[in-house]
Amino acid sequence: MNYSLAYSPCPNDTYIFAALTNGLLADAPHVEVVLDDVEALNIAARAGRHTLTKVSYGAIPFLLDQYRILRAGGALGRGCGPLVVAREACNLASLPEDAVYAIPGAMTTAYLLLRLALGREPRVRMMRFDAIVGAVARGEVDAGLIIHESRFTYAAAGLAQVVDLGDWWEGATGNPIPLGAILVRRDIPDADAHAINDAIRRSLAFARTREEAIIDYVRAHAFEMDDAVMRKHIALYVNEFSDDVGETGIAAVRDLFTRAHQSGLIPAQNEPEFV
């Protein structure tokens, strides 16, 4: 069967899916790939557009009627959370209550974490993740919520860290931070979903053992990023949880959803269903 597979052009995703995308795996499903910004993928998932799709964990409570979560291919970890940055050093409590935050999307995990940390709904301006550092540096917004490779480049733009929301989350819960996951649409039978999950694991194993065969694909989609930043990105976001979310990761997801529901940020939901 052919499956539509949507993921971001960020190095962690292209690294994980390069072998599968480029037909380098034996007996793997054929995928037709769509690359897009993570918030665009969150929005597309609301319409059930893709058979397989990367989404933010912040979006998943609104998608469980159409999708299940694959155990492989996601982004969880420690020391890899989104950051709030500003032009001058300060802390989150010292930012004015009417401060305007640039955010990478309303359904991103980053924005969910920001609201949990603030305990309220901030004033926001939505923009693509890669435009946020520049908007803060130019004074168009008071602070920026940055994700992906921006955590490696914001200091070069003269910005200062306000808070590491990953550190905040880990300190508050002891859990790794659930950032994103690969979903499979519910019209895909269990056997096929398990085969897809296995293919994603094999694609990652291929990248780790035969990197020379896939790294040009990763570089091709990291064209505004130097090799050092690309390597840091992969090292940070591709980890043991990328192979399998595991019981530790599932517990972290449940905790995130519970806290978000208790704060009135997501509706009551059934248990997240992992394949």
C-alpha positions in Angstrom: 0.0 0.0 0.0 1.0 3.6 -0.4 0.8 5.9 2.6 1.0 9.7 2.8 3.7 10.5 5.3 4.0 14.1 6.6 6.9 15.4 8.7 8.9 18.6 9.1 12.1 19.4 7.2 14.0 19.7 10.5 17.1 17.5 10.8 15.7 15.1 13.4 12.7 14.2 11.2 14.7 14.0 7.9 17.3 11.9 9.7 14.8 9.4 11.1 12.8 9.1 7.9 15.5 9.4 5.2 15.9 5.7 4.6 12.1 5.0 4.5 11.5 8.1 2.3 14.2 7.2 -0.2 13.3 3.5 -0.6 16.4 2.2 1.1 14.7 -0.4 3.3 13.7 -3.9 2.2 10.0 -4.9 2.5 9.0 -1.4 3.8 5.7 0.3 3.0 5.8 2.9 0.2 5.4 6.4 1.4 4.5 9.6 -0.4 6.1 12.3 1.6 4.9 15.8 2.4 7.3 18.2 4.2 5.8 21.1 6.1 6.1 23.3 9.3 4.9 21.5 12.4 2.0 23.8 13.0 0.8 23.3 9.4 1.0 19.6 10.1 -1.0 20.0 13.3 -3.7 21.9 11.3 -3.8 19.3 8.5 -4.2 16.5 11.0 -7.4 18.1 12.3 -8.8 17.3 8.8 -7.3 13.8 8.8 -5.4 14.7 5.7 -2.4 12.4 6.0 -2.2 8.7 6.7 0.9 9.2 8.8 1.9 12.5 10.3 4.2 14.2 12.7 2.4 16.4 15.1 2.9 18.2 18.4 1.9 16.5 21.6 0.0 19.7 22.3 -2.3 19.0 19.3 -2.8 15.3 20.0 -5.7 15.6 22.5 -7.8 17.1 19.7 -6.8 14.3 17.2 -7.5 11.1 19.1 -10.8 10.5 17.4 -8.9 10.2 14.0 -5.4 9.0 15.0 -3.4 6.6 17.2 0.2 7.3 18.3 3.1 5.3 17.0 5.7 4.3 19.5 8.6 5.1 17.1 9.7 8.2 15.4 8.7 10.8 17.9 10.5 13.5 19.8 10.8 13.2 23.6 13.8 13.8 25.8 15.6 15.8 28.5 17.3 19.1 28.0 15.5 19.6 24.7 12.6 21.8 25.6 11.4 25.1 24.0 12.9 28.4 25.3 11.5 31.8 25.9 13.9 34.5 24.8 13.9 38.3 25.0 16.2 41.2 24.1 17.4 41.6 27.7 18.0 39.0 30.4 15.1 38.6 32.8 12.8 35.9 34.1 9.3 34.8 33.2 7.7 36.5 36.2 9.4 39.8 35.4 7.9 40.1 31.9 4.9 42.4 32.0 1.5 40.7 32.0 0.6 42.4 28.7 3.8 41.3 27.1 3.4 39.9 23.5 5.0 36.6 22.8 5.8 35.3 19.3 4.8 31.7 19.2 5.3 28.9 16.6 1.6 27.8 16.7 -1.4 27.6 18.9 -1.3 23.8 18.9 2.4 23.3 19.6 3.6 21.7 22.7 5.8 24.7 23.3 2.7 27.0 23.6 1.0 24.4 25.9 4.0 24.5 28.1 4.2 28.3 28.1 0.6 28.5 29.3 1.2 25.9 32.0 4.3 27.7 33.2 2.5 31.1 33.2 -0.7 29.8 34.7 -2.7 32.0 32.2 -3.3 32.9 28.6 -0.6 35.3 27.3 -1.0 37.8 24.5 0.6 36.2 21.4 1.5 36.7 17.8 1.7 33.5 15.7 4.5 33.1 13.1 6.7 30.4 11.6 9.2 29.1 14.1 12.2 30.3 12.0 10.9 33.9 12.0 10.6 34.3 15.8 14.3 35.1 16.7 14.3 38.0 14.1 11.0 39.4 15.3 12.2 39.5 18.9 15.6 41.1 17.9 13.8 43.8 15.9 11.5 44.6 18.8 8.3 43.5 17.1 7.3 41.4 20.1 8.4 41.4 23.7 9.5 37.8 23.9 9.7 34.7 21.6 8.9 31.1 22.2 11.6 29.2 20.2 11.8 25.6 19.1 14.0 23.4 16.8 17.4 24.8 15.8 16.6 28.3 17.1 17.8 27.2 20.5 21.3 26.9 19.0 21.2 30.3 17.2 19.3 32.8 19.3 22.4 34.0 21.2 24.1 35.0 18.0 21.1 37.4 17.4 21.9 39.1 20.7 19.0 37.6 22.6 18.9 36.3 26.2 17.2 33.2 27.6 14.2 34.0 29.9 13.3 30.4 30.7 14.0 26.9 29.5 10.5 25.3 29.5 12.1 21.9 29.3 13.9 22.5 32.5 10.7 23.9 34.1 8.8 20.8 33.0 11.5 18.4 34.2 11.8 20.2 37.5 8.0 20.3 38.1 7.4 16.7 37.1 10.6 14.7 36.9 9.5 13.5 33.4 11.1 13.8 30.1 9.4 16.3 27.9 7.0 15.0 25.1 7.4 17.3 22.1 6.1 15.5 19.1 4.9 12.1 17.8 4.1 10.2 14.7 0.4 9.5 14.3 -1.3 6.8 12.2 -4.9 7.3 11.0 -7.4 5.0 12.6 -8.5 3.5 9.2 -5.2 1.7 9.0 -5.5 -1.9 10.3 -3.4 -3.0 13.3 -1.1 -5.3 11.3 -0.3 -2.5 8.9 0.2 0.0 11.7 2.7 -2.3 13.4 4.6 -2.8 10.1 4.8 1.0 9.7 6.1 1.4 13.2 8.7 -1.3 12.5 9.7 0.4 9.3 10.3 3.7 11.1 12.6 1.9 13.6 14.5 0.3 10.8 14.8 3.6 9.0 16.4 5.1 12.1 18.7 2.1 12.6 19.8 2.5 8.9 20.6 6.2 9.5 22.7 5.3 12.6 24.7 2.6 10.8 24.9 4.0 7.3 24.8 7.7 7.8 26.8 8.4 4.6 23.8 7.1 2.6 21.2 9.5 4.1 23.1 12.6 5.3 22.8 14.4 1.9 19.0 14.1 2.2 19.2 15.7 5.7 21.5 18.5 4.5 19.3 19.2 1.5 16.5 20.2 3.8 18.7 22.0 6.3 20.0 24.5 3.7 19.9 27.5 6.1 21.7 25.7 8.8 25.4 25.0 9.0 26.6 21.5 9.6 27.5 22.1 13.3 24.0 23.2 14.1 22.5 20.4 12.1 24.6 17.9 14.0 23.6 19.4 17.4 20.0 19.3 16.4 20.2 15.6 15.5 22.1 14.7 18.7 19.6 16.5 20.9 16.3 15.4 19.4 17.1 11.9 18.1 17.6 9.6 21.1 16.3 6.4 22.8 12.8 7.7 22.8 12.9 8.0 19.0 13.2 4.2 18.8 10.4 3.6 21.3 8.5 6.0 23.5 8.6 3.4 26.3 6.7 3.4 29.5 8.6 6.4 30.8 7.6 8.4 27.8 4.0 7.3 27.9 3.8 8.3 31.6 5.2 11.7 30.6 2.5 12.1 27.9 -0.2 11.1 30.4 1.1 13.6 32.9 1.2 16.4 30.3 -2.4 15.7 29.2 -3.6 15.5 32.8 -2.0 18.8 33.8 -3.3 20.5 30.6 -6.8 19.3 31.3 -6.7 20.3 34.9 -5.7 23.8 33.7 -8.6 24.0 31.3 -6.3 24.0 28.2 -7.6 20.8 26.6 -10.9 18.9 26.8 -11.3 15.7 28.7 -10.0 12.9 26.5 -9.7 9.1 26.5 -6.3 7.6 27.2 -3.8 8.2 24.4 -3.6 5.0 22.4 -0.1 3.9 21.4 0.6 1.4 18.6 
